[in-house]
Amino acid sequence: MSKRDYYEILGVGRNAAVDDIKKAYRGLALKYHPDRVSADKKKEAEERFKEISEAYEVLIDPQKRATYDQYGHAGVEGAFRQGGFSWQDFHHFDDVKDIFGGLDLSDLFRGFGFGADIFEDFTGTAGRRGGARRGRDLEYEIEIEFDEAAFGVEKTITIPRHESCEECDGTGAKKGSRKEECRACSGSGQIRQSSGFFTIAQACSKCGGEGFVIKTPCHACSGSGRTRVKRNIKVKIPSGVESGMRLRVSGEGEAGERSSRRGDLYVLIRVRPHDIFERRENDIYCEVPINFTTAVFGGEIEVPTLEGKVMMKIPSGTQSGKVFRLRGKGVASVHGYERGDELIRVQVETPLDLTAEERRILKEFAAASGEDSGPMARSFMEKMRRIFK
């Protein structure tokens, strides 16, 4: 069964502004809350909520939205961990909190029957107790050569990031000591007040939302459970990437608080311009000069490709600006489709620094052929005659 269009799911136009997308998402999320549907429709509500969240995840992200607009659902499958959307792929929880006016959404999502592990992946928290958050995502910008973008490459990058403290195993507490449950919030990390079908929650001021207190912090990490290090990470860049694309390396971001799961690393691609080629989607273009006699009589010329030089036939009477196509000599699609083509535009060069003999021969040729010997010249002269008759 084919997937529905994301814009159709949210009920917005393809030129919808960010605020319109947020407004549409908020309205639909409230509509499909389990407290607002009958028991026999809860399953349908869960599916619809996941569907609108997937649409929101793509359309609120400028890069994902641009890719979706160009390639459809096939273009954004690679942005999801298993090739299809899951709650682990939702990265805009802070946006959603703003949309709902800062309300605590734990009860909202648990109302759909999501387990604690799903809720942790979706919200970046470790459930009701502890309050430890998923690690922050990191972004790294890398510049690669045109050829590397065309054929793919593996790069090693060095990034500074937080990792779990080895001294205390990420607990934040000095070895031999232990954390104590916060008495003010009974370990929940939150002080809650009910308001309608929502539960409004605030972080506990006594423990800072942690749910526990550390009486004797680890000296290596000062109780944070994390230390700053530099790591070398290998990143496989697939063939066909373009400037502005982002690659996600799952689990290579910051370590989470109190040994909770890592964030992701996003690698932003910048492709250096090529001296000869220009890319347009999966095709590449270049201009090649040819001399006057080759254009007149035809012949073979040497032309560049991404894989080296090849010989290309030039038919007699070739005009300047003529475009020739070399099939399959372009760039492979990043989505695994076949390669594009190479398009070569020939430019006929006007000879310079002629010898006296060469000038004499060309003058004789001009006198013998006349002003309108070429097809473009004949067409132009015919138009001139019609205008000034």
C-alpha positions in Angstrom: 0.0 0.0 0.0 1.5 3.4 -1.0 2.2 6.0 1.6 0.2 9.2 1.8 1.7 12.5 0.9 3.1 14.3 3.9 1.5 17.6 3.0 -1.9 15.8 2.7 -1.4 14.1 6.1 -1.0 17.5 7.8 -3.5 19.3 5.6 -1.1 22.0 4.4 0.0 23.3 1.1 3.4 22.5 -0.4 4.5 26.1 0.2 3.4 26.1 3.8 5.4 28.1 6.3 7.0 26.6 9.4 4.4 28.2 11.7 1.6 26.7 9.6 3.1 23.2 9.8 3.5 23.5 13.6 -0.1 24.7 13.9 -1.4 21.8 11.8 0.6 19.3 13.8 -0.7 20.6 17.1 -4.3 20.4 16.0 -4.0 16.9 14.8 -2.0 15.7 17.8 -4.8 17.0 20.1 -7.5 15.5 17.9 -6.0 12.0 18.1 -5.2 12.0 21.8 -6.6 8.7 23.3 -8.6 10.6 25.9 -10.5 12.2 23.0 -11.5 9.1 21.1 -13.6 6.1 22.0 -12.1 2.9 23.1 -12.8 1.2 19.7 -10.8 3.9 17.9 -7.7 4.0 20.1 -5.7 1.8 17.7 -6.6 3.9 14.8 -5.6 7.0 16.8 -2.2 5.6 17.6 -1.5 4.9 13.9 -2.7 8.3 12.9 -0.5 10.0 15.5 2.6 8.2 14.3 1.7 9.1 10.7 1.4 12.8 11.5 4.6 12.7 13.6 6.5 11.2 10.6 5.1 13.9 8.3 6.1 16.6 10.9 9.6 15.2 11.3 10.2 15.5 7.6 8.5 18.8 6.7 9.8 20.8 9.7 13.4 19.9 8.8 14.6 22.1 5.8 17.0 19.4 4.4 14.5 16.5 4.7 11.7 18.6 3.3 13.8 19.7 0.2 14.8 16.0 -0.4 11.2 14.9 0.0 10.0 17.6 -2.4 12.5 16.4 -5.0 12.4 12.6 -4.6 9.2 11.8 -2.6 9.1 9.1 0.0 12.1 7.3 -1.5 14.3 10.3 -0.9 13.8 10.4 2.9 13.8 6.6 3.6 17.6 6.9 4.2 17.0 9.4 6.9 15.3 6.8 9.0 17.2 4.1 10.8 15.5 1.0 9.4 14.5 2.6 6.1 11.1 3.5 7.6 10.0 5.9 10.3 10.2 4.8 14.0 10.0 6.9 17.2 13.8 6.8 17.4 13.9 8.9 14.3 11.9 11.8 15.8 14.3 14.6 16.6 12.0 17.6 17.3 10.7 16.9 20.8 11.8 20.3 22.1 9.8 21.9 19.2 6.8 19.8 20.2 7.1 21.0 23.8 7.0 24.6 22.5 4.0 23.8 20.3 2.1 22.5 23.4 3.0 25.4 25.5 5.7 23.8 27.5 3.4 21.1 28.9 4.9 17.8 29.9 4.0 15.3 27.2 4.9 12.1 28.9 1.2 11.3 29.7 0.2 12.4 26.2 2.5 9.8 24.6 2.0 7.1 27.2 -1.7 7.5 26.6 -1.2 5.8 23.3 0.1 2.7 25.0 3.8 3.3 24.1 6.2 1.5 26.4 8.8 3.2 28.5 11.6 2.3 26.0 9.6 4.0 23.1 8.9 7.0 25.3 12.6 7.3 26.1 13.6 7.1 22.5 11.0 9.7 21.5 11.5 12.3 24.3 15.1 11.8 25.0 14.4 11.1 28.7 14.9 8.0 30.8 11.3 7.7 31.8 9.7 9.0 35.0 12.6 8.3 37.3 16.1 9.7 37.0 15.4 12.3 34.4 18.6 11.5 32.5 18.5 12.7 29.0 19.6 11.2 25.7 22.9 12.6 24.5 23.0 15.7 22.4 23.3 15.3 18.6 26.5 16.7 17.0 27.1 18.2 13.6 30.4 18.2 11.7 31.0 19.9 8.4 33.3 18.1 5.9 34.5 19.3 2.5 35.2 16.6 -0.1 36.4 16.6 -3.7 34.0 16.5 -6.7 35.2 13.0 -7.6 34.8 11.8 -4.0 31.2 12.9 -4.1 30.6 11.2 -7.4 32.1 7.8 -6.4 31.8 7.8 -2.6 34.7 7.8 -0.1 35.5 6.9 3.5 36.8 9.7 5.7 38.2 9.7 9.2 37.1 12.7 11.2 38.1 13.9 14.6 35.4 15.3 16.9 35.4 16.5 20.5 32.5 15.1 22.5 31.4 14.0 25.9 31.7 10.4 26.9 30.7 8.5 30.0 33.2 9.0 32.8 35.4 5.9 33.1 36.1 6.7 36.8 32.5 6.4 37.9 31.0 4.5 35.0 28.9 7.5 34.2 27.0 7.6 37.5 28.5 10.9 38.6 29.0 9.5 42.1 32.4 8.8 43.7 33.3 5.1 43.8 32.2 3.6 47.0 29.3 6.1 47.4 25.8 6.0 46.0 23.1 8.2 44.8 20.1 8.9 47.1 16.5 9.3 46.0 15.3 12.9 46.2 12.7 13.2 49.0 11.0 16.2 47.5 9.8 14.4 44.4 10.1 10.8 45.6 12.6 10.1 42.8 10.4 11.2 39.9 12.4 14.4 39.2 9.2 16.3 38.7 6.5 18.1 40.6 3.1 17.5 38.9 -0.2 19.3 38.8 -3.2 18.0 36.8 -5.0 20.3 34.4 -7.8 18.7 32.3 -6.5 15.7 30.5 -2.9 17.1 30.5 -0.5 16.8 33.4 1.6 19.9 33.9 5.0 19.2 35.3 7.9 21.2 36.5 11.4 20.0 37.2 12.0 19.4 40.9 13.9 22.3 42.3 15.6 20.2 44.9 17.3 17.7 42.5 17.2 19.7 39.3 14.9 17.2 37.7 17.3 14.3 38.3 15.2 12.4 40.8 18.2 11.8 43.0 21.0 13.6 44.7 24.7 12.9 44.8 26.2 13.5 48.2 29.8 12.7 47.1 30.4 13.5 43.4 33.1 11.9 41.3 36.3 14.0 41.2 37.0 13.2 37.5 33.7 14.5 36.1 32.6 16.7 39.0 29.4 14.6 39.3 28.3 15.1 35.7 29.0 11.5 34.7 30.7 12.6 31.5 34.2 13.8 30.4 35.3 15.7 27.3 37.5 13.6 24.8 38.4 13.6 21.1 37.5 10.6 19.0 38.4 9.5 15.5 35.4 8.3 13.6 35.2 6.7 10.2 32.4 8.0 8.0 31.4 6.3 4.8 30.1 8.8 2.3 28.0 7.2 -0.4 28.3 8.0 -4.1 26.1 10.8 -5.5 26.1 13.1 -2.4 25.7 16.8 -3.0 26.6 19.9 -1.1 24.1 20.5 1.7 23.3 16.9 2.3 23.5 15.5 5.8 24.6 12.0 6.8 23.5 10.6 10.1 26.0 8.4 12.0 23.8 6.7 14.6 25.1 6.7 18.2 28.2 8.8 17.6 27.0 12.0 19.2 27.3 13.1 22.8 27.0 10.5 25.6 23.8 10.9 27.5 23.5 11.9 31.1 23.9 9.1 33.7 24.9 6.5 31.0 21.7 7.0 29.0 22.0 6.5 25.3 24.1 8.6 22.9 22.9 11.2 20.5 23.7 11.0 16.8 26.4 12.6 14.7 25.3 14.5 11.6 27.9 15.1 8.9 27.2 18.1 6.7 28.6 17.6 3.2 30.3 20.4 1.2 31.6 19.5 -2.3 34.4 21.6 -3.8 33.7 23.0 -7.3 35.5 21.1 -10.1 37.8 22.9 -12.5 36.1 21.4 -15.6 32.8 19.8 -14.6 29.5 21.3 -13.4 26.9 19.1 -11.8 23.2 19.4 -12.5 21.3 16.7 -10.6 23.0 13.5 -11.7 24.3 14.8 -15.0 27.6 16.6 -15.4 28.4 19.3 -18.0 31.6 20.6 -19.5 32.8 22.8 -22.4 35.4 21.6 -24.8 37.1 23.8 -27.4 37.5 22.4 -31.0 39.4 24.0 -33.9 37.8 25.4 -37.0 38.9 22.6 -39.3 37.6 19.8 -37.0 34.2 21.6 -36.9 34.2 21.7 -40.7 35.6 18.3 -41.7 34.8 16.3 -38.5 37.1 14.0 -36.7 37.9 12.7 -33.2 38.7 14.7 -30.1 39.9 13.8 -26.6 37.4 14.7 -23.9 37.6 14.4 -20.1 35.3 12.2 -18.0 35.2 11.4 -14.3 37.0 8.1 -15.1 39.7 9.5 -17.4 40.0 10.7 -21.0 38.0 9.2 -23.9 37.8 9.8 -27.7 34.6 11.4 -29.0 33.6 11.7 -32.7 32.8 15.1 -34.1 30.7 15.0 -37.3 31.5 17.3 -40.1 29.7 20.7 -40.1 29.5 20.8 -36.3 28.3 24.2 -35.1 29.7 26.0 -32.0 27.5 25.3 -29.0 26.5 21.8 -30.1 25.9 19.5 -27.2 27.0 15.8 -27.2 25.8 13.3 -24.7 28.0 10.5 -23.2 25.5 8.1 -21.6 26.3 6.7 -18.1 29.3 9.0 -17.6 27.6 11.2 -15.0 27.1 10.8 -11.3 25.4 7.8 -9.6 22.2 8.6 -7.7 22.7 8.7 -3.9 19.5 6.7 -3.8 21.0 3.8 -5.8 19.6 4.6 -9.2 21.6 4.4 -12.4 24.2 7.0 -13.3 23.5 10.2 -15.1 25.1 11.4 -18.3 27.9 13.7 -19.3 26.9 16.5 -21.6 29.7 18.1 -23.6 29.2 21.5 -25.3 31.8 22.2 -28.0 33.0 25.7 -28.7 34.6 26.4 -32.1 37.7 28.5 -31.6 38.4 31.4 -33.9 42.0 31.1 -35.1 44.5 33.8 -33.9 48.0 34.8 -35.0 47.5 33.6 -38.6 50.4 33.5 -41.0 50.2 35.4 -44.3 49.6 32.1 -46.1 46.8 31.1 -43.8 45.2 34.5 -44.1 45.3 34.3 -47.9 43.7 30.8 -47.9 40.9 31.9 -45.6 40.2 35.0 -47.7 39.9 32.9 -50.8 37.5 30.5 -48.9 35.4 33.5 -47.8 35.2 34.9 -51.3 34.3 31.5 -52.7 31.7 30.6 -50.1 30.0 33.9 -49.7 28.7 35.6 -46.5 25.8 33.2 -46.0 27.5 29.8 -46.6 26.6 28.4 -43.1 23.0 27.3 -42.1 22.8 29.9 -39.3 24.1 32.6 -41.5 21.6 31.7 -44.3 18.7 31.7 -41.8 19.8 35.1 -40.4 20.2 36.7 -43.9 16.8 35.4 -44.9 15.3 37.1 -41.9 17.2 40.3 -42.7 15.8 40.3 -46.2 12.2 39.9 -45.0 12.6 42.8 -42.5 14.3 45.3 -44.9 12.6 44.4 -48.1 
